[in-house]
Structure formats: C-alpha cells, structure tokens
Amino acid sequence: MRHPRLSAAAETAAGVTPAGAGQALPRALPALLAVAHGSTDPRAAATIAALMRLAGQLADRSGLPALDARTAYLGHSPPSVSQVLGALAAPGPGGPGLAARERRVVVLPLLLTAAYHSEVDLPALLAEAAGAHPGLSLRYGDPLGPHPLLLRALDRRLAERGAPAARATTNPGITQPAGPVPDGRRSSHAGLLPGPPSGLLPGAQAGPLPGAQAGLLPGMPAGPLPGVQAGPLPGAPGDIAVVLASAGSRHPAANAAIAGIAARWQAARGWRAVVPAYAAAGSPTPAEAVSALRRGGAPAVMVATYLLAPGRFADQVAESSLAAGAAAVSGALGAAPEVARLVLLRYAAAIARPGRMAGARQGISASR
C-alpha cells in the first residue's frame, strides 16, 4: 500500500505529472546513499546492511518505485563515500551518452545527532565529489536524530529487555519485538511483552518484518548475549530509571540534543528518571549515571543504548553499566522498523527541498 507523504515526494522528484498532461515517462528517483560512521567490528556493517534491506522492503510496501539504495562509510570499513559516488557518476551500460546526464543522489547521514561528522566531515567529502563529478546533483539529508520515531525504537529495544510497554495513546510505536537484539543484555527473569507486530508505514500490511528479526545478520548470534542476572523488573515505568547512553560529542550542542531527547522521553513515558550519558565524550558516563541513580534510590535502572549499530561503544556501554548495577541494557537501535521508516522519511524530505549541491563553494547550504 502507498504511504501518501513518501509517495508524493517521490513522484514530485521523479517528474510525475497529473494524468492527461501528455508528459514523457517520469525520471527515475534519485539514488539514496546512506552514510554510516563505520567500524572495524563486522557486526556494525551487518547491522547497517540489515537496516537498509528493511528500508528497501518498506519502500516497496509504500508504493515507491524501485529505489537504488547504497551504503558507504566515513571510515574503518569499505566502501568509502568517494568510491560509491564515483560509481554512481560512472557511465552506465548504455555508453558514454548516459554519463552526460545529471545523476541525482540523496546523501543521508546515518547519524543520530548533528555534530562534526554531519556538519563538517561529510559535507567536505561531498563538496570534493561534486567538484570531481560535475554530472552529480547532490541533495543532503538531515541526520536521523532527533526524531520521535527514534523514541519508539528505544521503547522497542527496552521492551525486548523486559521494560513495561508504552500505552498506545502515548507511544504507538511500542510492540512485541520480532526477535531479541543480539547485542542486548538483560535479566533472565524479564520476559517479552505481549502485543501485535507493528512498526510498518501507515496503511502498510501488518505482519512481522523480516529485516527486524534476530539471526538474519550474517555472523551474529540469534539470541542475546548473557548478562548479569537480576530480579524481575518493576511493572510500572515510574519505578524504573533509565540511562540514555549515547556516544557523546565534543560539540556541546550535540550533547544538549541528547539531554533534550531524554527529557522528552521521560515526559512521554513517565519513567522515574531519564539521565543522558556519554560513552566517549561528555559526562556522566553510562556507568556513572547508573551508580548515581542507584544511590538515589531507584528501584531498578535500565540502560537504553542510543547507538545505531553494535561495536566497541555498545560493548563498552553494556559491560560498564552491568558492572555498575544496571538491571538490563538494551541493544543498539539497528534494523528496527521505526529506524527504517525514518530513513525513508529523511530521504523524502531531502527530495522535497529546493536547491542543489554543485561544488565546494556551495557546501551544503543550498540543500539544507
């Protein structure tokens, strides 16, 4: 079934006009280049691949034409941004004549906050590529976060670790997970929550989403990693304090955005507290936040991992938080249906913007 907002943006970008206007066949949709941070840990690339497969499935279910979606990494893992953009700019099988045609590409940073990588690092790479490949017309999308869908994905991941479900009127994105997240850790006493599968685009067919199931990521276990055993979690959100664990940034605005997300999530869900914490830059660390909440009398402390993919930071968050006394640590957001839907919404928003990134002097200002 078609998703009205996504379909309308896609049709506009493709040059579709009302029936009877006598126009030529519509142009193809712009390609989507999703750029992730990258990691030497193979679980990270596998997770990003699963997320993009799920986004492609949701695009098909939403009535969008076939989407040329590709992935690149800022470092630590191939392919690079320049490699993928070079391939997109190369002549097609029809010969050199196709190379002269403008190739439109939406570049989407798969990043959870706007900071150095999205504001400086990646735009510089795109400006360089635009200068090297004048046939490329680049649109630059917003980072994934902040966005309400990410709160729904956080709810999903905490529910997999035994947290009480959100009421549908408060946060309709909470569902029974299609399967546990491999890098999540929890008490063996906390069970999964009942509820119908959901997370599809509005109007799409209900049912489990294959990309969100555990065991579909190559080389990853089907079940959760063992964690510290604790007692049953309280049944009311007001008895659970949550640590929102992000990577952190040297940019104060990025860490302030995480604090804002924590405040909104606490207000929406009624947690006893939601404390932002930072694994790499900023304070407190997740372990420090867990310790402080336990000293403050919280009956139970859960850690919500606000990272896109598993890897060194996620492992560090889980190990240190459990050692500090956390009852459970959720897995990375990964290939959650809410995140896949957000990828498509950011893509559609970038398509709808006027402007074009044509070279280093323009930077990203024309398309932001």
N, C-alpha and C positions, 0 to 999 in steps of 0.2 A: 504494500500500500504506500501511497505517496505521503511524504511529510511536507506540508504546504510551504513552510519557510525555506527549507532546504531546496525543494524543487523549484520554487520561484526564483531564488538566487541563481541556481544552476541554469535555469532556462534563460535568464537575462544574460548571463555570462556567455552562454552558447549562441546567442543571437537569435533565439526563437521569437517569432512574432505571431500575432493572432492569426488564426486560420483565415485563409482567403486573401491574405495580403500579397500573395504572389512572390514571396521571398525565396531565396535559394535555400538549400539544405543548411541547417544550423552548423556553426562551427563546433568542433569538439570542445569539451570542457577543458579548462586549464588543468595541467598536471598538478598533483599535490606532492610537494617534497616536505616530508616531516623530518625535522632535525632534532635528534636527541643528544644528550650530553656525551654518551659513550662510556664504556667501561671495559677493563680487561677481564672482568668476570663474565663468562659466556651466558650466565642466566639473564643478564641485562639485555643483551641483544635478542635473546629468545623471547623475552617478555615484550619488547617493543615490536618484534615481528608478529606476535600473537595479537597485540593491540591493533596493529594496522590491518591484520586479516579481519578482525572483528569489525573495524570501521568500514572495510570494504563490503562486508556482509550487510551491515546496516544501511549503507548507501544503496545497495541493490534492493533491499526491502522498502526503502523510502521512495522508490521510483526514479532515482537518479540514473543517468546514463552511466555506462562503464567508466570507472574512474581510474586514471593512470596514477596510482599512488606509489611513491618511492620513499625510501628511508636513507638518511645519511647521519653521520655522527661528527660532533665537533672535535673529538679526539678519542684515542685509546682503542678504536675499533673501526674497521672499514665498512662501507666506503665513506670517503670524505665528501663534504659539500661540493667542492670544486669538481670532484670526479663525477658526481651524479649530474650536476648542471652541465658539465661538458658533454655527457652522454645525451642529455635532453636537447642540447643545441646541435648535435651531430646530424648530418643528412640522414633522412630516412631511407627505406628501401626503394623509394621511387626515384632516387637520384638527387643530384645537386639542386634541382629546382625546388625541392622541398626545404632546403636549407635556407633559402632566401625568405621563406615565410616566417612571420613572427611566431615564436613558440612561447605561449603563455604558461607561467608557472606560479602557483601559490606556494610560498615558503612558510611553513608553520613551525615555530619553535615548540618542541615538546618539552616545555619547561613550566614549572609550577608557579614561578614568580618572575616578575620583570626585574632583572638585575644585569650584571656585567655581560653575561653571555647573550641575552636577548637585546640589550641596548647598545653594545659596543662590538663584541666579538663577532657575532653572526652578521650584523649589518655590514661590517667591514669585508667579510668574505663575499657577501652578495654584491657589494659595490664592485669588488675586483672581478667577479664573474660577469657582471653586466658589462664592464668595460671590455673584457676579453671576448664576449659573445654578444655582439650588438643585436642579434636576432632574438635574444631572450627578452621577454617582457615579464618582469617580476613583480608580484604583489606580496607584501609581507604581512603575515597574520599576527595576531596577538598571542602571547603565551597562554597556556591553558588556564592558569590561575591568575587571580582568584575567580571562582565561578560557583554558583550554588550546586551544580552537578558534582563538583568535587566533594562537597559536604555529603552528598548522597553516597558517593563512592566510599568515603570514610566510614559512614554508617554501615555500609555493606561489609567492609572489611572487619569492623569491630564486631558485627553480628556473627561473623564466622568464628570469632574467638569467645562468643558467649554473651555479648552485651545485650541488654534488652532492646527490643525493636522500637523504632520510632513509630508514632501514630501516623496513619496515612494522611491525616489533615495537616500534620506538622511537616512531614518529610516523606512524600510518597515514593522516594527512591529506595527505601529500605526493603529488602526482600530476603528470602532464604537464598543463600548463595548456591550457585550451580555446583560448586565444589570448593574445598578448602584451598587457601593460597599456600603454595609450598614453603614460602619463607616466613609465614606467620607462626607465632608461638603462643600457646595458651595452656591453661589448666586442663587436665584431662577430665575434670568433673563438669566443665561447662559444655552444654550441648548446643546444637544448632537450633535456630529459631524457626518455627513453622511460618509458612507464608507462600503465596503463589509466586512462581518465577515472574520477573518483570524486568524493567530496565530498557525496554525497547523504545524506539521512537514512537511518539504519539500516533496511534492508528495502525501501527505495525502489528503483525501477527504475534500473539503471545506464544511463549514456549521457551525452553532453555536455549541459550545462545552458545553454540559450540566453542567459540573462541574464549569464553569465560571459564571453561571447565579446567580443573586441575589435570595434570598428566598430558596435556596437549603441547606443552612447551618442551622441545627436544632437550633431553639430558636432565630434566628436572623431575624430582620425585612427585608422586601423586598425592602424598599426604603431607601434613605439617611436620616441621622439624620438632624434635622433642623439646619441651620447655620445662620450667620449674613447676612442679606440682603444687597447687594451692587449693584452698577451699572453694566452694561454689561462689559464684559472683552474686551480688545482690540483684534483686529483680527490678529495682527502681533506679532510673537514671540519677536521681538526687542523691543516691548513696554511692555513686561511682565518680571518682575524679579522673579526668583524662589528661594525659600529656600529649600535646600535638607536636610530634617530633619531625622537624624538617632538617634539611642540610644546613641552612643558615647562609648568610651572606655578609660580606664586608660593607655592603650598601645598607645604611640604616633604613631606607625606605622599604627594602625587601623584607627585612625582619619585622618592620612595623606592619607590613601587609599580613604576615603570618599571625601577628598578635590580633589584628582585626578579624581574621578568619576564626581564630579561637573564640573571640568574644561573640561573634555571630552564631557560631555553632553551639556555644553554651546557652545562649538565649533561645535558640530554636529547639534544643533537645532537653534542656533542663538538667544537664549534668551538674553535679556538686561543684565542679570547677573544670575549666579547660585552660591549661597552662601551656603557652608556647615554649618550645625548647629547640635547641640548635645543636646538631651533631658536629659541625665543623667550624662554624664562625658565629660568634654570639654566645650569650649566656641567658638562662642556665642551660647546661647540657641536659639531655633526657634523664640521665641517672640522677643528677642534682634535683631536677624537678620532681621525680618520683620520691626521693628521700624527703624533700620538703613537704610534699602532700601527705606522706605517711606520718611525719612528725606532727602535722597539723590535724591529725585525727581522721583522715579519710578512711572509711571502711574498706574500700578497695580502690586500687589505682590501675587503670589500663593505659597503654601507650598506643596511640594511633600513629602509624608510620606515614608521614606525608612525603613520600618519595615515590617516583613513578615506577622504578624498577628495582629489583633486588641487586645486591652488590655489597661492597665494603661498608658503606654508610649504614645500610639496612642491617647488616650483621652486627655492626658496632652498636647501633641503637638497641637491638634485641638483647644482645649479651649484657650490656651495661645496665639496661633497665631491669632485666630479670634479676641480676645480681643485687640491684638496689631495692628489690622487693615488689616489683610490679606483678600483678596477678596474671597479666597477659599482654602480649604485644602483637598488634595486627601486622599482616603482610603489607608489602608495597601495593599501591593502587593498581598498577599493572593493567591487565586486559579486562578491567571492569566495564560492563556495558555503559555506565554513565560516562566514563572517560572516552570510550569510543564515540559516543554520541557527541561529546564536547569537541572532539577532533573535527567532526563534520560541521558543527555549528561555527567553529572558528574559520574553517575553510569557506563556508558560505558567506560569512561576514567579510572576509578579505576580498572575495569576488565582488561583493556589492559596493566596495569602496571605489571612489574615483581615483585616478592617478596611476602612475607607472614609475617603476624604479628603473632608470635608464643609465645610471652610471655613478661613479664615485662622488661627483659633486652633489648629486641629489640625495645621496644616502638613502635613508628610509622615509624621509619626510613626506614624499609625495604619496605614499601608500599607507601611511599610518593614520 
